[in-house]
Amino acid sequence: MTIETTPYPAYGGPHAAGVLRVRAEDYRGAAEELRAELDATERYFTAAFERVDESSSTRDRIRELAKRPTRRIGA
């Protein structure tokens, strides 16, 4: 992504400084939104990985129980 910058405010006068200030505020706002999205995504994937870990450990326990020799009732 290419960002076209305005001329340096000292050369462009007060108007260019104002435009630069507005752009900086817009970029800060976009950065905050991206941070929030990243945080939400990170929380989602962390929870998903924890669920997978829990289910896989449960699956492993079931497999281990299935491998154990069983006693037959009445034998």
PDB file of N, H, CA, C and O in Angstrom:
ATOM      1  N   MET A   1       0.852  -1.164   0.000  1.00  0.00           N
ATOM      2  CA  MET A   1       0.000   0.000   0.000  1.00  0.00           C
ATOM      3  C   MET A   1       0.901   1.230   0.000  1.00  0.00           C
ATOM      4  O   MET A   1       1.803   1.348   0.829  1.00  0.00           O
ATOM      5  N   THR A   2       0.656   2.124  -0.913  1.00  0.00           N
ATOM      6  H   THR A   2      -0.077   2.028  -1.586  1.00  0.00           H
ATOM      7  CA  THR A   2       1.443   3.344  -1.009  1.00  0.00           C
ATOM      8  C   THR A   2       0.659   4.490  -0.389  1.00  0.00           C
ATOM      9  O   THR A   2      -0.512   4.700  -0.705  1.00  0.00           O
ATOM     10  N   ILE A   3       1.305   5.212   0.478  1.00  0.00           N
ATOM     11  H   ILE A   3       2.256   5.042   0.735  1.00  0.00           H
ATOM     12  CA  ILE A   3       0.679   6.365   1.115  1.00  0.00           C
ATOM     13  C   ILE A   3       1.341   7.607   0.560  1.00  0.00           C
ATOM     14  O   ILE A   3       2.553   7.792   0.670  1.00  0.00           O
ATOM     15  N   GLU A   4       0.525   8.449  -0.033  1.00  0.00           N
ATOM     16  H   GLU A   4      -0.459   8.299  -0.122  1.00  0.00           H
ATOM     17  CA  GLU A   4       1.073   9.693  -0.558  1.00  0.00           C
ATOM     18  C   GLU A   4       1.084  10.718   0.566  1.00  0.00           C
ATOM     19  O   GLU A   4       0.049  11.013   1.165  1.00  0.00           O
ATOM     20  N   THR A   5       2.236  11.243   0.838  1.00  0.00           N
ATOM     21  H   THR A   5       3.077  11.003   0.352  1.00  0.00           H
ATOM     22  CA  THR A   5       2.353  12.223   1.911  1.00  0.00           C
ATOM     23  C   THR A   5       2.176  13.626   1.355  1.00  0.00           C
ATOM     24  O   THR A   5       2.410  13.899   0.177  1.00  0.00           O
ATOM     25  N   THR A   6       1.762  14.483   2.238  1.00  0.00           N
ATOM     26  H   THR A   6       1.573  14.262   3.195  1.00  0.00           H
ATOM     27  CA  THR A   6       1.639  15.890   1.850  1.00  0.00           C
ATOM     28  C   THR A   6       3.013  16.523   1.971  1.00  0.00           C
ATOM     29  O   THR A   6       3.903  15.963   2.611  1.00  0.00           O
ATOM     30  N   PRO A   7       3.188  17.679   1.366  1.00  0.00           N
ATOM     31  CA  PRO A   7       4.474  18.368   1.537  1.00  0.00           C
ATOM     32  C   PRO A   7       4.711  18.661   3.018  1.00  0.00           C
ATOM     33  O   PRO A   7       3.770  18.764   3.806  1.00  0.00           O
ATOM     34  N   TYR A   8       5.969  18.791   3.370  1.00  0.00           N
ATOM     35  H   TYR A   8       6.733  18.707   2.730  1.00  0.00           H
ATOM     36  CA  TYR A   8       6.315  19.086   4.753  1.00  0.00           C
ATOM     37  C   TYR A   8       5.587  20.363   5.180  1.00  0.00           C
ATOM     38  O   TYR A   8       5.616  21.359   4.457  1.00  0.00           O
ATOM     39  N   PRO A   9       4.933  20.344   6.355  1.00  0.00           N
ATOM     40  CA  PRO A   9       4.118  21.494   6.769  1.00  0.00           C
ATOM     41  C   PRO A   9       4.844  22.837   6.750  1.00  0.00           C
ATOM     42  O   PRO A   9       4.224  23.862   6.468  1.00  0.00           O
ATOM     43  N   ALA A  10       6.122  22.853   7.038  1.00  0.00           N
ATOM     44  H   ALA A  10       6.626  22.020   7.267  1.00  0.00           H
ATOM     45  CA  ALA A  10       6.842  24.130   7.050  1.00  0.00           C
ATOM     46  C   ALA A  10       6.856  24.754   5.660  1.00  0.00           C
ATOM     47  O   ALA A  10       6.902  25.977   5.526  1.00  0.00           O
ATOM     48  N   TYR A  11       6.816  23.924   4.636  1.00  0.00           N
ATOM     49  H   TYR A  11       6.778  22.931   4.745  1.00  0.00           H
ATOM     50  CA  TYR A  11       6.830  24.440   3.266  1.00  0.00           C
ATOM     51  C   TYR A  11       5.420  24.698   2.749  1.00  0.00           C
ATOM     52  O   TYR A  11       5.226  25.532   1.864  1.00  0.00           O
ATOM     53  N   GLY A  12       4.437  23.989   3.294  1.00  0.00           N
ATOM     54  H   GLY A  12       4.594  23.311   4.012  1.00  0.00           H
ATOM     55  CA  GLY A  12       3.080  24.113   2.770  1.00  0.00           C
ATOM     56  C   GLY A  12       2.204  25.079   3.518  1.00  0.00           C
ATOM     57  O   GLY A  12       1.099  25.383   3.068  1.00  0.00           O
ATOM     58  N   GLY A  13       2.653  25.560   4.626  1.00  0.00           N
ATOM     59  H   GLY A  13       3.551  25.313   4.992  1.00  0.00           H
ATOM     60  CA  GLY A  13       1.862  26.508   5.386  1.00  0.00           C
ATOM     61  C   GLY A  13       0.869  25.831   6.317  1.00  0.00           C
ATOM     62  O   GLY A  13       0.902  24.615   6.504  1.00  0.00           O
ATOM     63  N   PRO A  14      -0.013  26.634   6.898  1.00  0.00           N
ATOM     64  CA  PRO A  14      -0.961  26.131   7.894  1.00  0.00           C
ATOM     65  C   PRO A  14      -1.931  25.085   7.331  1.00  0.00           C
ATOM     66  O   PRO A  14      -2.306  24.142   8.028  1.00  0.00           O
ATOM     67  N   HIS A  15      -2.331  25.257   6.076  1.00  0.00           N
ATOM     68  H   HIS A  15      -2.026  26.023   5.510  1.00  0.00           H
ATOM     69  CA  HIS A  15      -3.283  24.307   5.490  1.00  0.00           C
ATOM     70  C   HIS A  15      -2.667  22.909   5.409  1.00  0.00           C
ATOM     71  O   HIS A  15      -3.303  21.924   5.782  1.00  0.00           O
ATOM     72  N   ALA A  16      -1.442  22.829   4.926  1.00  0.00           N
ATOM     73  H   ALA A  16      -0.925  23.630   4.622  1.00  0.00           H
ATOM     74  CA  ALA A  16      -0.775  21.527   4.811  1.00  0.00           C
ATOM     75  C   ALA A  16      -0.579  20.905   6.193  1.00  0.00           C
ATOM     76  O   ALA A  16      -0.694  19.689   6.349  1.00  0.00           O
ATOM     77  N   ALA A  17      -0.287  21.727   7.184  1.00  0.00           N
ATOM     78  H   ALA A  17      -0.194  22.715   7.057  1.00  0.00           H
ATOM     79  CA  ALA A  17      -0.124  21.214   8.543  1.00  0.00           C
ATOM     80  C   ALA A  17      -1.443  20.645   9.053  1.00  0.00           C
ATOM     81  O   ALA A  17      -1.462  19.610   9.720  1.00  0.00           O
ATOM     82  N   GLY A  18      -2.536  21.316   8.742  1.00  0.00           N
ATOM     83  H   GLY A  18      -2.521  22.157   8.200  1.00  0.00           H
ATOM     84  CA  GLY A  18      -3.857  20.826   9.147  1.00  0.00           C
ATOM     85  C   GLY A  18      -4.202  19.512   8.471  1.00  0.00           C
ATOM     86  O   GLY A  18      -4.715  18.591   9.105  1.00  0.00           O
ATOM     87  N   VAL A  19      -3.915  19.433   7.168  1.00  0.00           N
ATOM     88  H   VAL A  19      -3.498  20.182   6.653  1.00  0.00           H
ATOM     89  CA  VAL A  19      -4.181  18.196   6.429  1.00  0.00           C
ATOM     90  C   VAL A  19      -3.354  17.056   7.013  1.00  0.00           C
ATOM     91  O   VAL A  19      -3.853  15.945   7.192  1.00  0.00           O
ATOM     92  N   LEU A  20      -2.108  17.332   7.303  1.00  0.00           N
ATOM     93  H   LEU A  20      -1.702  18.235   7.158  1.00  0.00           H
ATOM     94  CA  LEU A  20      -1.222  16.321   7.876  1.00  0.00           C
ATOM     95  C   LEU A  20      -1.729  15.867   9.244  1.00  0.00           C
ATOM     96  O   LEU A  20      -1.675  14.682   9.572  1.00  0.00           O
ATOM     97  N   ARG A  21      -2.213  16.806  10.028  1.00  0.00           N
ATOM     98  H   ARG A  21      -2.256  17.769   9.762  1.00  0.00           H
ATOM     99  CA  ARG A  21      -2.751  16.484  11.351  1.00  0.00           C
ATOM    100  C   ARG A  21      -3.984  15.590  11.226  1.00  0.00           C
ATOM    101  O   ARG A  21      -4.128  14.621  11.972  1.00  0.00           O
ATOM    102  N   VAL A  22      -4.870  15.913  10.288  1.00  0.00           N
ATOM    103  H   VAL A  22      -4.753  16.700   9.683  1.00  0.00           H
ATOM    104  CA  VAL A  22      -6.081  15.106  10.079  1.00  0.00           C
ATOM    105  C   VAL A  22      -5.710  13.695   9.637  1.00  0.00           C
ATOM    106  O   VAL A  22      -6.284  12.719  10.120  1.00  0.00           O
ATOM    107  N   ARG A  23      -4.761  13.589   8.730  1.00  0.00           N
ATOM    108  H   ARG A  23      -4.295  14.382   8.338  1.00  0.00           H
ATOM    109  CA  ARG A  23      -4.323  12.262   8.276  1.00  0.00           C
ATOM    110  C   ARG A  23      -3.723  11.460   9.419  1.00  0.00           C
ATOM    111  O   ARG A  23      -3.963  10.259   9.541  1.00  0.00           O
ATOM    112  N   ALA A  24      -2.946  12.126  10.249  1.00  0.00           N
ATOM    113  H   ALA A  24      -2.751  13.101  10.151  1.00  0.00           H
ATOM    114  CA  ALA A  24      -2.342  11.433  11.394  1.00  0.00           C
ATOM    115  C   ALA A  24      -3.422  10.907  12.331  1.00  0.00           C
ATOM    116  O   ALA A  24      -3.315   9.790  12.837  1.00  0.00           O
ATOM    117  N   GLU A  25      -4.464  11.706  12.565  1.00  0.00           N
ATOM    118  H   GLU A  25      -4.551  12.614  12.154  1.00  0.00           H
ATOM    119  CA  GLU A  25      -5.576  11.263  13.408  1.00  0.00           C
ATOM    120  C   GLU A  25      -6.288  10.076  12.776  1.00  0.00           C
ATOM    121  O   GLU A  25      -6.649   9.123  13.467  1.00  0.00           O
ATOM    122  N   ASP A  26      -6.493  10.133  11.449  1.00  0.00           N
ATOM    123  H   ASP A  26      -6.200  10.907  10.888  1.00  0.00           H
ATOM    124  CA  ASP A  26      -7.131   9.013  10.748  1.00  0.00           C
ATOM    125  C   ASP A  26      -6.300   7.741  10.874  1.00  0.00           C
ATOM    126  O   ASP A  26      -6.841   6.661  11.110  1.00  0.00           O
ATOM    127  N   TYR A  27      -4.990   7.870  10.717  1.00  0.00           N
ATOM    128  H   TYR A  27      -4.550   8.747  10.525  1.00  0.00           H
ATOM    129  CA  TYR A  27      -4.109   6.699  10.831  1.00  0.00           C
ATOM    130  C   TYR A  27      -4.123   6.143  12.249  1.00  0.00           C
ATOM    131  O   TYR A  27      -4.105   4.928  12.443  1.00  0.00           O
ATOM    132  N   ARG A  28      -4.155   7.034  13.242  1.00  0.00           N
ATOM    133  H   ARG A  28      -4.170   8.021  13.084  1.00  0.00           H
ATOM    134  CA  ARG A  28      -4.221   6.563  14.630  1.00  0.00           C
ATOM    135  C   ARG A  28      -5.525   5.814  14.876  1.00  0.00           C
ATOM    136  O   ARG A  28      -5.537   4.771  15.530  1.00  0.00           O
ATOM    137  N   GLY A  29      -6.619   6.351  14.348  1.00  0.00           N
ATOM    138  H   GLY A  29      -6.608   7.198  13.817  1.00  0.00           H
ATOM    139  CA  GLY A  29      -7.914   5.681  14.496  1.00  0.00           C
ATOM    140  C   GLY A  29      -7.919   4.314  13.829  1.00  0.00           C
ATOM    141  O   GLY A  29      -8.417   3.340  14.393  1.00  0.00           O
ATOM    142  N   ALA A  30      -7.363   4.249  12.625  1.00  0.00           N
ATOM    143  H   ALA A  30      -6.958   5.040  12.167  1.00  0.00           H
ATOM    144  CA  ALA A  30      -7.292   2.967  11.919  1.00  0.00           C
ATOM    145  C   ALA A  30      -6.409   1.985  12.680  1.00  0.00           C
ATOM    146  O   ALA A  30      -6.717   0.795  12.745  1.00  0.00           O
ATOM    147  N   ALA A  31      -5.326   2.471  13.250  1.00  0.00           N
ATOM    148  H   ALA A  31      -5.076   3.438  13.197  1.00  0.00           H
ATOM    149  CA  ALA A  31      -4.429   1.602  14.023  1.00  0.00           C
ATOM    150  C   ALA A  31      -5.141   1.052  15.255  1.00  0.00           C
ATOM    151  O   ALA A  31      -4.970  -0.118  15.597  1.00  0.00           O
ATOM    152  N   GLU A  32      -5.937   1.884  15.925  1.00  0.00           N
ATOM    153  H   GLU A  32      -6.076   2.835  15.647  1.00  0.00           H
ATOM    154  CA  GLU A  32      -6.688   1.416  17.093  1.00  0.00           C
ATOM    155  C   GLU A  32      -7.691   0.343  16.692  1.00  0.00           C
ATOM    156  O   GLU A  32      -7.838  -0.660  17.390  1.00  0.00           O
ATOM    157  N   GLU A  33      -8.384   0.548  15.568  1.00  0.00           N
ATOM    158  H   GLU A  33      -8.265   1.363  15.001  1.00  0.00           H
ATOM    159  CA  GLU A  33      -9.342  -0.451  15.092  1.00  0.00           C
ATOM    160  C   GLU A  33      -8.638  -1.762  14.761  1.00  0.00           C
ATOM    161  O   GLU A  33      -9.129  -2.839  15.100  1.00  0.00           O
ATOM    162  N   LEU A  34      -7.495  -1.669  14.104  1.00  0.00           N
ATOM    163  H   LEU A  34      -7.096  -0.794  13.829  1.00  0.00           H
ATOM    164  CA  LEU A  34      -6.743  -2.882  13.762  1.00  0.00           C
ATOM    165  C   LEU A  34      -6.250  -3.603  15.014  1.00  0.00           C
ATOM    166  O   LEU A  34      -6.268  -4.832  15.070  1.00  0.00           O
ATOM    167  N   ARG A  35      -5.811  -2.844  16.015  1.00  0.00           N
ATOM    168  H   ARG A  35      -5.797  -1.845  15.968  1.00  0.00           H
ATOM    169  CA  ARG A  35      -5.380  -3.469  17.273  1.00  0.00           C
ATOM    170  C   ARG A  35      -6.543  -4.203  17.930  1.00  0.00           C
ATOM    171  O   ARG A  35      -6.376  -5.312  18.439  1.00  0.00           O
ATOM    172  N   ALA A  36      -7.727  -3.580  17.919  1.00  0.00           N
ATOM    173  H   ALA A  36      -7.862  -2.679  17.506  1.00  0.00           H
ATOM    174  CA  ALA A  36      -8.904  -4.219  18.515  1.00  0.00           C
ATOM    175  C   ALA A  36      -9.266  -5.494  17.755  1.00  0.00           C
ATOM    176  O   ALA A  36      -9.578  -6.512  18.372  1.00  0.00           O
ATOM    177  N   GLU A  37      -9.228  -5.450  16.424  1.00  0.00           N
ATOM    178  H   GLU A  37      -8.975  -4.622  15.922  1.00  0.00           H
ATOM    179  CA  GLU A  37      -9.515  -6.642  15.627  1.00  0.00           C
ATOM    180  C   GLU A  37      -8.491  -7.734  15.892  1.00  0.00           C
ATOM    181  O   GLU A  37      -8.844  -8.906  16.020  1.00  0.00           O
ATOM    182  N   LEU A  38      -7.233  -7.351  15.972  1.00  0.00           N
ATOM    183  H   LEU A  38      -6.946  -6.399  15.867  1.00  0.00           H
ATOM    184  CA  LEU A  38      -6.172  -8.321  16.235  1.00  0.00           C
ATOM    185  C   LEU A  38      -6.357  -8.963  17.604  1.00  0.00           C
ATOM    186  O   LEU A  38      -6.178 -10.171  17.757  1.00  0.00           O
ATOM    187  N   ASP A  39      -6.713  -8.160  18.591  1.00  0.00           N
ATOM    188  H   ASP A  39      -6.858  -7.178  18.466  1.00  0.00           H
ATOM    189  CA  ASP A  39      -6.936  -8.674  19.936  1.00  0.00           C
ATOM    190  C   ASP A  39      -8.105  -9.658  19.949  1.00  0.00           C
ATOM    191  O   ASP A  39      -8.016 -10.724  20.558  1.00  0.00           O
ATOM    192  N   ALA A  40      -9.206  -9.297  19.274  1.00  0.00           N
ATOM    193  H   ALA A  40      -9.279  -8.431  18.779  1.00  0.00           H
ATOM    194  CA  ALA A  40     -10.369 -10.188  19.215  1.00  0.00           C
ATOM    195  C   ALA A  40     -10.024 -11.488  18.497  1.00  0.00           C
ATOM    196  O   ALA A  40     -10.433 -12.565  18.931  1.00  0.00           O
ATOM    197  N   THR A  41      -9.281 -11.394  17.411  1.00  0.00           N
ATOM    198  H   THR A  41      -8.949 -10.519  17.058  1.00  0.00           H
ATOM    199  CA  THR A  41      -8.883 -12.586  16.663  1.00  0.00           C
ATOM    200  C   THR A  41      -7.980 -13.470  17.508  1.00  0.00           C
ATOM    201  O   THR A  41      -8.126 -14.692  17.516  1.00  0.00           O
ATOM    202  N   GLU A  42      -7.054 -12.850  18.214  1.00  0.00           N
ATOM    203  H   GLU A  42      -6.935 -11.857  18.207  1.00  0.00           H
ATOM    204  CA  GLU A  42      -6.139 -13.615  19.074  1.00  0.00           C
ATOM    205  C   GLU A  42      -6.909 -14.345  20.170  1.00  0.00           C
ATOM    206  O   GLU A  42      -6.636 -15.511  20.455  1.00  0.00           O
ATOM    207  N   ARG A  43      -7.880 -13.651  20.790  1.00  0.00           N
ATOM    208  H   ARG A  43      -8.102 -12.704  20.559  1.00  0.00           H
ATOM    209  CA  ARG A  43      -8.691 -14.295  21.826  1.00  0.00           C
ATOM    210  C   ARG A  43      -9.491 -15.457  21.252  1.00  0.00           C
ATOM    211  O   ARG A  43      -9.591 -16.511  21.879  1.00  0.00           O
ATOM    212  N   TYR A  44     -10.066 -15.268  20.052  1.00  0.00           N
ATOM    213  H   TYR A  44      -9.985 -14.411  19.542  1.00  0.00           H
ATOM    214  CA  TYR A  44     -10.855 -16.322  19.412  1.00  0.00           C
ATOM    215  C   TYR A  44      -9.997 -17.563  19.154  1.00  0.00           C
ATOM    216  O   TYR A  44     -10.395 -18.678  19.492  1.00  0.00           O
ATOM    217  N   PHE A  45      -8.826 -17.366  18.558  1.00  0.00           N
ATOM    218  H   PHE A  45      -8.503 -16.460  18.283  1.00  0.00           H
ATOM    219  CA  PHE A  45      -7.978 -18.510  18.231  1.00  0.00           C
ATOM    220  C   PHE A  45      -7.422 -19.175  19.489  1.00  0.00           C
ATOM    221  O   PHE A  45      -7.286 -20.398  19.529  1.00  0.00           O
ATOM    222  N   THR A  46      -7.102 -18.393  20.508  1.00  0.00           N
ATOM    223  H   THR A  46      -7.213 -17.400  20.476  1.00  0.00           H
ATOM    224  CA  THR A  46      -6.629 -18.976  21.763  1.00  0.00           C
ATOM    225  C   THR A  46      -7.702 -19.874  22.361  1.00  0.00           C
ATOM    226  O   THR A  46      -7.413 -20.985  22.804  1.00  0.00           O
ATOM    227  N   ALA A  47      -8.937 -19.390  22.373  1.00  0.00           N
ATOM    228  H   ALA A  47      -9.171 -18.487  22.013  1.00  0.00           H
ATOM    229  CA  ALA A  47     -10.039 -20.200  22.901  1.00  0.00           C
ATOM    230  C   ALA A  47     -10.253 -21.449  22.045  1.00  0.00           C
ATOM    231  O   ALA A  47     -10.501 -22.531  22.578  1.00  0.00           O
ATOM    232  N   ALA A  48     -10.160 -21.303  20.727  1.00  0.00           N
ATOM    233  H   ALA A  48      -9.958 -20.425  20.295  1.00  0.00           H
ATOM    234  CA  ALA A  48     -10.342 -22.456  19.839  1.00  0.00           C
ATOM    235  C   ALA A  48      -9.249 -23.490  20.071  1.00  0.00           C
ATOM    236  O   ALA A  48      -9.533 -24.687  20.114  1.00  0.00           O
ATOM    237  N   PHE A  49      -8.006 -23.049  20.220  1.00  0.00           N
ATOM    238  H   PHE A  49      -7.775 -22.077  20.185  1.00  0.00           H
ATOM    239  CA  PHE A  49      -6.908 -23.989  20.472  1.00  0.00           C
ATOM    240  C   PHE A  49      -7.085 -24.686  21.819  1.00  0.00           C
ATOM    241  O   PHE A  49      -6.783 -25.872  21.949  1.00  0.00           O
ATOM    242  N   GLU A  50      -7.572 -23.955  22.819  1.00  0.00           N
ATOM    243  H   GLU A  50      -7.817 -22.991  22.713  1.00  0.00           H
ATOM    244  CA  GLU A  50      -7.804 -24.572  24.123  1.00  0.00           C
ATOM    245  C   GLU A  50      -8.897 -25.625  24.031  1.00  0.00           C
ATOM    246  O   GLU A  50      -8.790 -26.684  24.648  1.00  0.00           O
ATOM    247  N   ARG A  51      -9.964 -25.341  23.254  1.00  0.00           N
ATOM    248  H   ARG A  51     -10.050 -24.480  22.752  1.00  0.00           H
ATOM    249  CA  ARG A  51     -11.028 -26.334  23.078  1.00  0.00           C
ATOM    250  C   ARG A  51     -10.494 -27.579  22.392  1.00  0.00           C
ATOM    251  O   ARG A  51     -10.839 -28.696  22.776  1.00  0.00           O
ATOM    252  N   VAL A  52      -9.655 -27.399  21.380  1.00  0.00           N
ATOM    253  H   VAL A  52      -9.375 -26.491  21.068  1.00  0.00           H
ATOM    254  CA  VAL A  52      -9.079 -28.542  20.670  1.00  0.00           C
ATOM    255  C   VAL A  52      -8.200 -29.347  21.616  1.00  0.00           C
ATOM    256  O   VAL A  52      -8.241 -30.577  21.605  1.00  0.00           O
ATOM    257  N   ASP A  53      -7.405 -28.662  22.434  1.00  0.00           N
ATOM    258  H   ASP A  53      -7.372 -27.663  22.443  1.00  0.00           H
ATOM    259  CA  ASP A  53      -6.556 -29.362  23.402  1.00  0.00           C
ATOM    260  C   ASP A  53      -7.393 -30.177  24.378  1.00  0.00           C
ATOM    261  O   ASP A  53      -7.060 -31.321  24.688  1.00  0.00           O
ATOM    262  N   GLU A  54      -8.490 -29.579  24.866  1.00  0.00           N
ATOM    263  H   GLU A  54      -8.761 -28.650  24.615  1.00  0.00           H
ATOM    264  CA  GLU A  54      -9.354 -30.289  25.801  1.00  0.00           C
ATOM    265  C   GLU A  54      -9.971 -31.513  25.145  1.00  0.00           C
ATOM    266  O   GLU A  54      -9.990 -32.594  25.734  1.00  0.00           O
ATOM    267  N   SER A  55     -10.480 -31.346  23.921  1.00  0.00           N
ATOM    268  H   SER A  55     -10.464 -30.468  23.443  1.00  0.00           H
ATOM    269  CA  SER A  55     -11.130 -32.478  23.257  1.00  0.00           C
ATOM    270  C   SER A  55     -10.117 -33.549  22.889  1.00  0.00           C
ATOM    271  O   SER A  55     -10.430 -34.738  22.954  1.00  0.00           O
ATOM    272  N   SER A  56      -8.907 -33.152  22.504  1.00  0.00           N
ATOM    273  H   SER A  56      -8.653 -32.187  22.451  1.00  0.00           H
ATOM    274  CA  SER A  56      -7.906 -34.161  22.152  1.00  0.00           C
ATOM    275  C   SER A  56      -7.449 -34.914  23.394  1.00  0.00           C
ATOM    276  O   SER A  56      -7.203 -36.118  23.327  1.00  0.00           O
ATOM    277  N   SER A  57      -7.332 -34.226  24.528  1.00  0.00           N
ATOM    278  H   SER A  57      -7.532 -33.248  24.583  1.00  0.00           H
ATOM    279  CA  SER A  57      -6.939 -34.940  25.744  1.00  0.00           C
ATOM    280  C   SER A  57      -8.054 -35.883  26.184  1.00  0.00           C
ATOM    281  O   SER A  57      -7.774 -36.971  26.687  1.00  0.00           O
ATOM    282  N   THR A  58      -9.313 -35.486  26.004  1.00  0.00           N
ATOM    283  H   THR A  58      -9.541 -34.602  25.596  1.00  0.00           H
ATOM    284  CA  THR A  58     -10.431 -36.373  26.311  1.00  0.00           C
ATOM    285  C   THR A  58     -10.408 -37.572  25.385  1.00  0.00           C
ATOM    286  O   THR A  58     -10.617 -38.705  25.819  1.00  0.00           O
ATOM    287  N   ARG A  59     -10.153 -37.323  24.108  1.00  0.00           N
ATOM    288  H   ARG A  59      -9.984 -36.403  23.756  1.00  0.00           H
ATOM    289  CA  ARG A  59     -10.070 -38.405  23.131  1.00  0.00           C
ATOM    290  C   ARG A  59      -8.946 -39.372  23.492  1.00  0.00           C
ATOM    291  O   ARG A  59      -9.103 -40.588  23.383  1.00  0.00           O
ATOM    292  N   ASP A  60      -7.817 -38.824  23.919  1.00  0.00           N
ATOM    293  H   ASP A  60      -7.689 -37.837  24.008  1.00  0.00           H
ATOM    294  CA  ASP A  60      -6.684 -39.668  24.319  1.00  0.00           C
ATOM    295  C   ASP A  60      -7.032 -40.528  25.532  1.00  0.00           C
ATOM    296  O   ASP A  60      -6.672 -41.704  25.586  1.00  0.00           O
ATOM    297  N   ARG A  61      -7.730 -39.943  26.501  1.00  0.00           N
ATOM    298  H   ARG A  61      -8.022 -38.988  26.457  1.00  0.00           H
ATOM    299  CA  ARG A  61      -8.128 -40.717  27.682  1.00  0.00           C
ATOM    300  C   ARG A  61      -9.074 -41.845  27.300  1.00  0.00           C
ATOM    301  O   ARG A  61      -8.970 -42.953  27.825  1.00  0.00           O
ATOM    302  N   ILE A  62      -9.997 -41.563  26.385  1.00  0.00           N
ATOM    303  H   ILE A  62     -10.082 -40.662  25.959  1.00  0.00           H
ATOM    304  CA  ILE A  62     -10.933 -42.602  25.941  1.00  0.00           C
ATOM    305  C   ILE A  62     -10.170 -43.717  25.246  1.00  0.00           C
ATOM    306  O   ILE A  62     -10.455 -44.892  25.476  1.00  0.00           O
ATOM    307  N   ARG A  63      -9.215 -43.375  24.406  1.00  0.00           N
ATOM    308  H   ARG A  63      -8.984 -42.420  24.219  1.00  0.00           H
ATOM    309  CA  ARG A  63      -8.404 -44.397  23.725  1.00  0.00           C
ATOM    310  C   ARG A  63      -7.643 -45.252  24.731  1.00  0.00           C
ATOM    311  O   ARG A  63      -7.590 -46.474  24.599  1.00  0.00           O
ATOM    312  N   GLU A  64      -7.053 -44.607  25.736  1.00  0.00           N
ATOM    313  H   GLU A  64      -7.096 -43.614  25.844  1.00  0.00           H
ATOM    314  CA  GLU A  64      -6.312 -45.355  26.756  1.00  0.00           C
ATOM    315  C   GLU A  64      -7.233 -46.302  27.515  1.00  0.00           C
ATOM    316  O   GLU A  64      -6.864 -47.443  27.793  1.00  0.00           O
ATOM    317  N   LEU A  65      -8.429 -45.828  27.847  1.00  0.00           N
ATOM    318  H   LEU A  65      -8.728 -44.901  27.621  1.00  0.00           H
ATOM    319  CA  LEU A  65      -9.383 -46.696  28.540  1.00  0.00           C
ATOM    320  C   LEU A  65      -9.805 -47.862  27.655  1.00  0.00           C
ATOM    321  O   LEU A  65      -9.979 -48.980  28.140  1.00  0.00           O
ATOM    322  N   ALA A  66      -9.969 -47.609  26.374  1.00  0.00           N
ATOM    323  H   ALA A  66      -9.828 -46.700  25.980  1.00  0.00           H
ATOM    324  CA  ALA A  66     -10.380 -48.668  25.449  1.00  0.00           C
ATOM    325  C   ALA A  66      -9.288 -49.719  25.290  1.00  0.00           C
ATOM    326  O   ALA A  66      -9.593 -50.879  25.015  1.00  0.00           O
ATOM    327  N   LYS A  67      -8.041 -49.345  25.453  1.00  0.00           N
ATOM    328  H   LYS A  67      -7.793 -48.402  25.676  1.00  0.00           H
ATOM    329  CA  LYS A  67      -6.929 -50.287  25.301  1.00  0.00           C
ATOM    330  C   LYS A  67      -6.760 -51.189  26.526  1.00  0.00           C
ATOM    331  O   LYS A  67      -6.188 -52.274  26.417  1.00  0.00           O
ATOM    332  N   ARG A  68      -7.245 -50.756  27.676  1.00  0.00           N
ATOM    333  H   ARG A  68      -7.710 -49.874  27.764  1.00  0.00           H
ATOM    334  CA  ARG A  68      -7.075 -51.536  28.901  1.00  0.00           C
ATOM    335  C   ARG A  68      -7.871 -52.836  28.817  1.00  0.00           C
ATOM    336  O   ARG A  68      -8.966 -52.867  28.255  1.00  0.00           O
ATOM    337  N   PRO A  69      -7.327 -53.881  29.366  1.00  0.00           N
ATOM    338  CA  PRO A  69      -8.092 -55.133  29.397  1.00  0.00           C
ATOM    339  C   PRO A  69      -9.292 -54.967  30.325  1.00  0.00           C
ATOM    340  O   PRO A  69      -9.197 -54.326  31.372  1.00  0.00           O
ATOM    341  N   THR A  70     -10.383 -55.532  29.944  1.00  0.00           N
ATOM    342  H   THR A  70     -10.461 -56.053  29.094  1.00  0.00           H
ATOM    343  CA  THR A  70     -11.606 -55.385  30.737  1.00  0.00           C
ATOM    344  C   THR A  70     -11.944 -56.710  31.410  1.00  0.00           C
ATOM    345  O   THR A  70     -11.616 -57.786  30.911  1.00  0.00           O
ATOM    346  N   ARG A  71     -12.597 -56.602  32.537  1.00  0.00           N
ATOM    347  H   ARG A  71     -12.863 -55.728  32.942  1.00  0.00           H
ATOM    348  CA  ARG A  71     -13.088 -57.800  33.223  1.00  0.00           C
ATOM    349  C   ARG A  71     -14.511 -58.024  32.782  1.00  0.00           C
ATOM    350  O   ARG A  71     -15.321 -57.097  32.741  1.00  0.00           O
ATOM    351  N   ARG A  72     -14.799 -59.232  32.459  1.00  0.00           N
ATOM    352  H   ARG A  72     -14.141 -59.984  32.492  1.00  0.00           H
ATOM    353  CA  ARG A  72     -16.173 -59.559  32.064  1.00  0.00           C
ATOM    354  C   ARG A  72     -16.987 -59.863  33.308  1.00  0.00           C
ATOM    355  O   ARG A  72     -16.525 -60.518  34.243  1.00  0.00           O
ATOM    356  N   ILE A  73     -18.181 -59.379  33.287  1.00  0.00           N
ATOM    357  H   ILE A  73     -18.557 -58.848  32.527  1.00  0.00           H
ATOM    358  CA  ILE A  73     -19.069 -59.626  34.419  1.00  0.00           C
ATOM    359  C   ILE A  73     -19.508 -61.089  34.353  1.00  0.00           C
ATOM    360  O   ILE A  73     -19.910 -61.578  33.297  1.00  0.00           O
ATOM    361  N   GLY A  74     -19.428 -61.761  35.461  1.00  0.00           N
ATOM    362  H   GLY A  74     -19.101 -61.364  36.318  1.00  0.00           H
ATOM    363  CA  GLY A  74     -19.846 -63.163  35.529  1.00  0.00           C
ATOM    364  C   GLY A  74     -18.779 -64.131  35.071  1.00  0.00           C
ATOM    365  O   GLY A  74     -19.038 -65.329  34.961  1.00  0.00           O
ATOM    366  N   ALA A  75     -17.588 -63.638  34.802  1.00  0.00           N
ATOM    367  H   ALA A  75     -17.377 -62.664  34.892  1.00  0.00           H
ATOM    368  CA  ALA A  75     -16.545 -64.557  34.341  1.00  0.00           C
ATOM    369  C   ALA A  75     -15.748 -65.090  35.490  1.00  0.00           C
ATOM    370  O   ALA A  75     -14.826 -65.880  35.287  1.00  0.00           O
TER     371      ALA A  75
END
